[in-house]
Amino acid sequence: MTPPATPPPDPNPPDRRALQDWQRFWQDAGIDGCTATLPPAVAASISGGWQALLSCVPPAMRLLDVACGRGAILALARAQGFTEVCGVDLVAIDTADPAITGGVDAAHLPFADQSFDIVTSQFGIEYAGLVAAGLEAARVARHHLWLLLHAVEGPIAAQAREQLEQLGWLRDEEGAFALIRAHASAPDASASARLQTLRVRLVARAETAENTTLLEGLWHNIGDMLNGDASRAAGMVSELEAYATRLSTMAAAAPTADETQQLRARLEDQGWQVEIRGEGQQPVARWLLATRR
């Protein structure tokens, strides 16, 4: 498949720090990086949903996955017999997959109208602005537009917001980031005592938390530091700061039900038939499935 042309410069480029942090994430992540931390039953349901969609269309169709990460949807499509697949992402991912091209903004796709039979995205297109990027994806889609979207009121976004609060508490109220850096560069008895106190504070915070993953991980890492294993101490704060950046962008990108309905209305005005799945009180995610009439 012909690779995309170089897109024009974006007049409103994304935050450079966020791009760097997401690039580091995808360099280390597995192909299923955006679903790997979900409960296994949820991840399996998502994978099964994609497989069901792909099995209903001829594998000779050309497919584009927008905000593709390391190519999870491309792999599912190939497993179903698709050969004409292409993935684009804003970050430049070092991958051996020649079908993936980095540096492509989902809101400014470098493809002609209706270049692909199917356009997909999994937890990605909303980062570029759901309505604008959704309409751009529809522009290059000939037959089908399948989007799996975060839901702002769902548990994934709620977890992101809670962990952002935890990170803010650690950085601003507990001074944890500065303390860890100080101990990493020049460990002493005073810093060790303060880290012990911080571990106690982490346990108390975890007792009232809905999600304790971040707190438990930091508790264990500080314990390793205090036991003389400082191998990860120097990079621990940088990892926490990068994680906060990723959580912030995800929490900000997660669409509301109204925003998803806005995209639906715009697509229907353009002649698409649109179905939204996953409505309810606290959906894990929403599917927006559109077909040209």
C-alpha positions as a printed NumPy array, in Angstrom:
array([[  0.   ,   0.   ,   0.   ],
       [  1.298,   3.499,  -0.848],
       [  2.389,   5.282,   2.335],
       [  0.682,   8.547,   3.21 ],
       [  2.069,  11.78 ,   1.91 ],
       [  3.708,  14.185,   4.349],
       [  0.881,  16.171,   5.987],
       [  0.954,  19.994,   6.067],
       [  2.152,  21.633,   9.304],
       [ -0.515,  21.712,  12.01 ],
       [ -1.351,  25.349,  12.93 ],
       [ -2.115,  24.143,  16.491],
       [  0.54 ,  21.517,  17.255],
       [ -0.033,  19.223,  20.237],
       [  1.9  ,  19.721,  23.446],
       [  5.48 ,  18.555,  22.908],
       [  5.782,  17.046,  26.396],
       [  2.649,  14.969,  25.883],
       [  3.944,  13.71 ,  22.536],
       [  7.258,  12.721,  24.074],
       [  5.59 ,  10.906,  26.959],
       [  3.216,   9.021,  24.657],
       [  6.092,   8.119,  22.365],
       [  8.037,   6.649,  25.287],
       [  4.941,   4.729,  26.339],
       [  4.42 ,   3.153,  22.919],
       [  8.101,   2.342,  22.525],
       [  7.882,   0.099,  25.596],
       [  4.271,  -1.058,  25.271],
       [  3.06 ,  -4.252,  23.699],
       [  0.844,  -4.304,  20.661],
       [ -2.214,  -4.252,  22.965],
       [ -0.894,  -1.314,  24.972],
       [ -4.192,   0.556,  25.206],
       [ -6.168,  -2.441,  26.51 ],
       [ -3.478,  -4.32 ,  28.459],
       [ -4.437,  -2.765,  31.805],
       [ -8.161,  -3.454,  31.415],
       [ -9.772,  -6.397,  33.21 ],
       [ -9.203,  -9.519,  31.056],
       [-12.928,  -9.977,  30.42 ],
       [-13.224,  -6.388,  29.167],
       [-10.165,  -6.683,  26.921],
       [-11.497,  -9.967,  25.529],
       [-14.893,  -8.377,  24.864],
       [-13.256,  -5.517,  22.964],
       [-11.141,  -7.88 ,  20.884],
       [-14.218,  -9.997,  20.172],
       [-16.117,  -6.914,  19.072],
       [-13.476,  -6.057,  16.506],
       [-13.33 ,  -9.632,  15.26 ],
       [-17.103,  -9.691,  14.815],
       [-17.047,  -6.47 ,  12.791],
       [-14.165,  -7.6  ,  10.597],
       [-15.757, -10.972,   9.928],
       [-18.811,  -9.268,   8.383],
       [-16.917,  -7.629,   5.506],
       [-14.759,  -9.01 ,   2.681],
       [-11.085,  -9.192,   3.659],
       [-10.193,  -7.707,   0.279],
       [-11.297,  -4.316,   1.61 ],
       [ -8.665,  -1.673,   2.305],
       [ -8.468,  -0.692,   5.971],
       [ -6.989,   2.338,   7.712],
       [ -6.554,   2.44 ,  11.49 ],
       [ -6.228,   5.966,  12.9  ],
       [ -4.154,   6.551,  16.054],
       [ -3.025,   2.964,  15.665],
       [ -0.368,   2.69 ,  18.377],
       [  1.646,  -0.449,  17.699],
       [ -1.018,  -1.879,  15.4  ],
       [ -3.479,  -3.893,  17.495],
       [ -6.324,  -3.462,  14.996],
       [ -4.019,  -4.15 ,  12.053],
       [ -3.036,  -7.451,  13.676],
       [ -6.677,  -8.436,  14.203],
       [ -7.454,  -7.546,  10.584],
       [ -4.517,  -9.538,   9.253],
       [ -5.621, -12.521,  11.319],
       [ -8.955, -12.31 ,   9.481],
       [ -7.233, -12.327,   6.078],
       [ -6.928,  -8.587,   5.365],
       [ -3.812,  -7.683,   3.425],
       [ -4.413,  -4.046,   2.447],
       [ -3.999,  -2.395,   5.853],
       [ -2.465,   0.895,   6.918],
       [ -2.002,   2.513,  10.33 ],
       [ -1.189,   6.117,  11.218],
       [ -0.357,   7.693,  14.562],
       [  0.693,  11.114,  15.759],
       [  3.754,   9.745,  17.54 ],
       [  6.624,   8.203,  15.633],
       [  6.807,   4.605,  16.858],
       [  9.891,   2.54 ,  16.172],
       [  8.266,  -0.547,  14.711],
       [  9.171,  -3.125,  12.114],
       [  5.644,  -2.945,  10.669],
       [  5.913,  -1.095,   7.339],
       [  2.156,  -0.442,   7.347],
       [  2.475,   2.007,  10.267],
       [  3.394,   5.646,   9.676],
       [  4.045,   8.142,  12.48 ],
       [  3.724,  11.913,  12.539],
       [  0.158,  11.917,  11.196],
       [ -2.48 ,  14.064,  12.906],
       [ -5.894,  12.365,  12.973],
       [ -7.57 ,  15.706,  12.276],
       [ -5.509,  16.215,   9.088],
       [ -5.214,  12.885,   7.307],
       [ -2.97 ,  12.923,   4.208],
       [ -5.326,  10.805,   2.104],
       [ -7.78 ,  11.509,  -0.685],
       [-11.527,  11.247,  -0.149],
       [-12.779,   7.658,   0.237],
       [ -9.266,   6.203,  -0.045],
       [-10.133,   3.271,   2.246],
       [-13.098,   0.947,   2.438],
       [-12.948,   0.863,   6.242],
       [-11.552,   3.362,   8.742],
       [-11.155,   2.309,  12.365],
       [ -9.819,   3.707,  15.604],
       [ -9.493,   2.238,  19.087],
       [ -9.209,   4.688,  21.998],
       [ -7.293,   7.126,  19.832],
       [ -9.191,   9.379,  17.466],
       [-10.769,  11.388,  20.295],
       [ -7.334,  12.748,  21.281],
       [ -7.463,  14.913,  18.159],
       [-10.981,  16.198,  18.951],
       [-13.802,  13.734,  18.389],
       [-16.012,  15.671,  15.987],
       [-13.227,  17.159,  13.847],
       [-11.187,  13.959,  13.68 ],
       [-14.285,  11.79 ,  13.293],
       [-15.431,  13.783,  10.283],
       [-11.926,  13.622,   8.824],
       [-11.916,   9.843,   9.229],
       [-15.322,   9.7  ,   7.546],
       [-13.958,  11.743,   4.647],
       [-11.416,   9.059,   3.749],
       [-13.803,   6.131,   4.384],
       [-15.751,   4.667,   1.471],
       [-18.022,   2.2  ,   3.26 ],
       [-17.485,   1.827,   7.022],
       [-16.312,   3.943,   9.958],
       [-15.808,   2.   ,  13.205],
       [-14.682,   3.91 ,  16.291],
       [-14.172,   2.581,  19.822],
       [-14.203,   5.592,  22.141],
       [-13.441,   6.323,  25.753],
       [-16.522,   7.337,  27.765],
       [-16.002,  10.293,  30.091],
       [-18.449,   8.896,  32.655],
       [-17.067,   5.362,  32.481],
       [-14.677,   3.56 ,  34.825],
       [-11.552,   4.019,  32.664],
       [-11.856,   7.813,  32.672],
       [-12.873,   7.771,  36.348],
       [ -9.722,   5.817,  37.191],
       [ -7.63 ,   8.353,  35.286],
       [ -9.172,  11.229,  37.23 ],
       [ -8.638,   9.471,  40.569],
       [ -5.019,   8.663,  39.805],
       [ -4.408,  12.261,  38.706],
       [ -5.702,  13.362,  42.105],
       [ -3.376,  10.863,  43.774],
       [ -0.408,  12.133,  41.779],
       [ -1.254,  15.738,  42.646],
       [ -1.48 ,  14.811,  46.334],
       [  1.888,  13.049,  46.17 ],
       [  3.623,  15.909,  44.381],
       [  2.057,  18.951,  46.059],
       [  0.91 ,  17.898,  49.535],
       [  3.404,  15.168,  50.388],
       [  6.405,  16.515,  48.477],
       [  7.024,  12.937,  47.362],
       [  8.638,  13.739,  44.032],
       [ 11.229,  16.067,  45.56 ],
       [ 11.867,  13.61 ,  48.386],
       [ 12.453,  10.669,  46.034],
       [ 14.818,  12.742,  43.897],
       [ 16.745,  13.86 ,  46.972],
       [ 17.084,  10.322,  48.275],
       [ 18.191,   9.052,  44.86 ],
       [ 20.979,  11.618,  44.613],
       [ 22.156,  11.643,  48.25 ],
       [ 20.452,   9.109,  50.539],
       [ 20.635,   9.899,  54.259],
       [ 18.885,   8.967,  57.491],
       [ 16.551,  11.956,  57.404],
       [ 15.31 ,  11.227,  53.885],
       [ 14.888,   7.552,  54.753],
       [ 12.74 ,   8.437,  57.758],
       [ 10.552,  10.713,  55.646],
       [ 10.163,   7.975,  53.026],
       [  9.058,   5.557,  55.765],
       [  6.453,   8.109,  56.826],
       [  5.349,   8.479,  53.216],
       [  4.793,   4.718,  52.986],
       [  2.489,   4.935,  56.002],
       [  0.638,   7.817,  54.354],
       [  0.285,   5.773,  51.159],
       [ -1.399,   2.963,  53.083],
       [ -3.821,   5.423,  54.716],
       [ -4.666,   6.97 ,  51.346],
       [ -5.222,   3.538,  49.806],
       [ -7.826,   2.698,  52.456],
       [-10.229,   5.264,  50.95 ],
       [ -9.233,   4.892,  47.267],
       [-11.324,   3.208,  44.591],
       [ -8.193,   2.262,  42.65 ],
       [ -5.013,   1.531,  44.58 ],
       [ -2.72 ,   0.387,  41.756],
       [ -0.604,   3.554,  41.68 ],
       [ -0.367,   3.815,  45.461],
       [  0.571,   0.157,  45.896],
       [  3.192,   0.338,  43.163],
       [  4.829,   3.383,  44.725],
       [  4.716,   1.754,  48.187],
       [  6.65 ,  -1.237,  46.859],
       [  9.133,   0.912,  44.925],
       [  9.91 ,   3.046,  47.965],
       [ 10.393,  -0.134,  49.973],
       [ 12.959,  -1.287,  47.421],
       [ 14.741,   2.058,  47.716],
       [ 14.891,   1.797,  51.492],
       [ 16.272,  -1.741,  51.22 ],
       [ 19.193,  -0.484,  49.174],
       [ 17.89 ,  -1.115,  45.652],
       [ 18.136,   2.305,  44.066],
       [ 18.214,   0.993,  40.477],
       [ 14.871,   2.567,  39.565],
       [ 14.889,   5.49 ,  41.988],
       [ 16.452,   7.994,  39.606],
       [ 13.83 ,   7.41 ,  36.938],
       [ 10.846,   6.902,  39.235],
       [  9.74 ,  10.532,  39.351],
       [ 10.141,  10.94 ,  35.591],
       [  7.939,   7.889,  35.093],
       [  5.299,   9.294,  37.45 ],
       [  5.355,  12.668,  35.695],
       [  5.034,  11.016,  32.281],
       [  2.159,   8.9  ,  33.562],
       [  0.431,  12.058,  34.817],
       [  0.782,  13.633,  31.373],
       [ -0.779,  10.611,  29.684],
       [ -3.622,  10.46 ,  32.2  ],
       [ -4.306,  14.178,  31.726],
       [ -4.568,  13.9  ,  27.961],
       [ -6.783,  10.816,  28.21 ],
       [ -9.113,  12.381,  30.772],
       [ -9.4  ,  15.518,  28.635],
       [-10.009,  13.542,  25.432],
       [-12.697,  11.149,  26.708],
       [-15.923,  12.183,  24.937],
       [-19.223,  12.772,  26.666],
       [-22.395,  11.104,  25.427],
       [-23.442,  14.476,  23.964],
       [-20.181,  14.838,  22.036],
       [-20.62 ,  11.35 ,  20.603],
       [-24.159,  12.253,  19.587],
       [-22.869,  15.436,  17.945],
       [-20.575,  13.381,  15.735],
       [-23.452,  11.03 ,  14.989],
       [-25.66 ,  13.932,  13.887],
       [-22.945,  15.387,  11.65 ],
       [-22.336,  12.007,  10.038],
       [-26.035,  11.418,   9.466],
       [-26.237,  14.844,   7.806],
       [-23.573,  13.578,   5.39 ],
       [-25.591,  10.482,   4.537],
       [-24.146,   7.94 ,   6.97 ],
       [-26.215,   5.432,   8.887],
       [-24.889,   5.493,  12.455],
       [-25.289,   3.178,  15.437],
       [-23.899,   3.867,  18.916],
       [-23.371,   0.929,  21.243],
       [-22.436,   1.01 ,  24.907],
       [-24.947,   3.527,  26.178],
       [-25.778,   3.346,  29.859],
       [-24.89 ,   4.65 ,  33.29 ],
       [-21.154,   3.87 ,  33.271],
       [-20.09 ,   2.372,  29.934],
       [-16.519,   1.115,  29.733],
       [-16.439,   2.5  ,  26.197],
       [-18.715,   3.376,  23.281],
       [-18.749,   2.   ,  19.775],
       [-19.697,   4.409,  17.007],
       [-20.429,   2.314,  13.922],
       [-21.234,   4.132,  10.698],
       [-22.012,   2.87 ,   7.198],
       [-22.509,   4.981,   4.081],
       [-26.072,   4.76 ,   2.82 ]])
